[in-house]
Amino acid sequence: MLYKKMYLWLVILAALSTAYAAKTEVDITGAAAFYSADQGNDRTRVDIANLIDNDEGTMSYSTAGFTEEQTIIAFDLNGSNMINQLRFFKTSNDIDGTGTLDHPNLEILISTDTGALNTRTYHRVAGLVNGDQGSELMTAVSFNSDGTIESETSNNTWCTVTFDPVTATAVAFSVVRPLTDDYPYVHYPMTEVQAYFETLVLPPYASDPAPQNGQMDVSVLTGLSWLPGANTDTQTVYFGTDPNVLIELAAGDDSLVSASNAEIETLIGGSLDMFVKYYWRVDSVNTDANEIDGDLWSFTTEPPIVQNPTPADDAKGVSASEVTLQWQGFSTVSSYNVYLGTDPEDLVLQDNVTLQELPLDNLMESTDYFWQVEALDAGDNPITVSDVWSFRTAGLTHHWAMDDEIGSSVMADLISGADGVMPVADANIVFIDDAERGRVIEFQNEAHSGILCADTVPMVGNFTLNAWAKRPSLGGMNIFSFGPGDFNMGFEPLIDPDTGLPYDTLDLWVSTLWMVPGVYDNGPLIGSGIDEWHMFTFTHTDGTTSVYKDGLLQITYASGGWDRAVGLIIGYMGGTDYPYVGRLDDLRVYDKGLTADETAQLYLTETHTAETWVCTDANPLDYDGSCIVGIGDLAILVAEWLDCGRYPLSECTD
């Protein structure tokens, strides 16, 4: 050990415990741009020198202006040099300030020829990888070892690409516009381009152990690997559970870089034990016959447990139609028994699987499920069993049917018990009997402050609001509100005409849809006639909001994510703004976005009319409105085939 300490003081890399990369910058002395299909014609921009002036404050679009041609942007390396990295600062790909990013396809090329850059032959690099040891990564759909990059959208950042070392005289980008690109021109804006040759520098002793030093949850089937130290002649590997008494595992020259699991099992007389800390060390003798003790490394094997369930334990809003149970097992397991049920004391075997997952479908909605995984060995003998985990499927979370007794001050929630409470002594909100829908609730005039249905309703991720409404007049009247004073649910975000930005509120109106920002139109675009019952459904699914009336889609738009858990009020939006006047019935909240078919089914289930179908997918050829393209539509088409609405009639010619 004394010699090791003395030796480490004598070498410049002694302070390093692992191998590291040393970079040498390669001079770039010139740049040019030209079309791939017409190399002889120089298309270099006058500002391309900005890419190699060591000034991040200057930039160039790199390619010729307003070109659609595949373009090569090449850089001269001032002679023949070793190179394996290209580093560059990519500026904004924003297309004309629209916020849309251009996404070109790229090739990284090198040349070994001399002469003008546009006269050389170029070919792709090999072994292309993104970034520099995990840093300065490009953003792209795919990054391929053959030197190609698909749909790159890096934006205002340093990027590095690394490839197999090669001797080259030039390095280049090939830039081409994908056929699907919204932008018609090829450009690749950058501020700086740099080239490097990166080499691996080794310390004088073994480094870079695998498993990593201190690593947990290591498979009992693991082997060992490392990088031999610089100038290593011979090596000896030691292994064991006592760091002070390690046993020789393997020995060899500098080509020895690993020890297999089989070698470990031979040494210890069996497999590695679970959840045990093991120690190992690689000592070496260098080419100068100096003995060098290696660092002491350790790892801890995996515990014999089944853990980390997906869905997470006690998860809510899990899809009932399709869910995959997943878990983390351990390496000696041959298969798993998966148990599931609605009673944690009475789980039923679903399947025996070899993978650590089990797809399920057709579960019941709004149901608590419990599950457990049993690990088996090759003889189908139980090794261990997991905890019992649970999740709740998405579905109906609140249902205020509004069938309460006349005179009641409580609006019962039939699902979760979050009963709505009437304002004290508010005679303007009453339960009454409606000729069409039976018992409903009525807001008799504007002198009321709504009903707090629930103190907290989670509107996180996907959800649906559904209710029946009947009002005596057109105009702005609020049905659902969250807050109070927080935000309101609506057909579309309202835009502040002064700022051009959305207001903090979203308003749902029965009678109107504000199609034009800042314009209030009381026409019944989504609303209906006076004194008619209609079912309104507001769904939010994966960032898309949809509004339905009577089971039929009215409008859909991108609305981003929702992550509120606030009180739900019906009848007003807070304060005295737009109190609802009319009747409401059957308010439902789901922790999933209902599909078009589910919305239509809900309408047909709840309607009190003779309707038996809803047209959920309108067809432009459905002329008779039956939702079926048939002989009736053909008859209408033929009857109107030669109709002419031109004036004068003399213009109606074949």
Secondary structure, DSSP 8 states (H G I E B T S, - for coil): -HHHHHHHHHSTTTT-SS-EEEEEEE---EEEEEETTEEEEE---TTGGGGGSS-TT--B--S-TT--S-EEEEEEEEEEEEEEEEEEEE---BSTTSS-B---EEEEEEE---S-GGGS--EE-SS-EESBTTBS---EEEE-TTSEEEEE---SEEEEEEEEEEEEEEEEEEEE--TT-SS-S----EEEEEEEEEEEE--SS-EEEES-TTEEEE-TT--EEEE--TTEEEEEEEEESSTTS-EEEEEEETT--EE-HHHHHHHHTS---TT-EEEEEEEEEETT--EE----EEEEE--S--EEEES-TTEEEE-SSEEEEEEE--TT--EEEEEEESSTTS-EEEEEESSSEEEEE---TT-EEEEEEEEE-TTS-EEEE---EEEEE-SEEEEE-----TT-SEE--TTT---EE--TT-TTEEEEEETTTEEEEEE-SS----EEEEEEEEEESSEEEEEEEE-SS-S--B-EEEETTTB---SS--B-TTTSSB-S----BSS----STT----S-SS---TT--EEEEEEEETTEEEEEETTEEEEEEE----EEEEEEEES-SSTTSS---EEEEEEEEESS---HHHHHHHHHHH--SS-----SS--TT-TTSSSS-SHHHHHHHHHTTT----SSGGG---
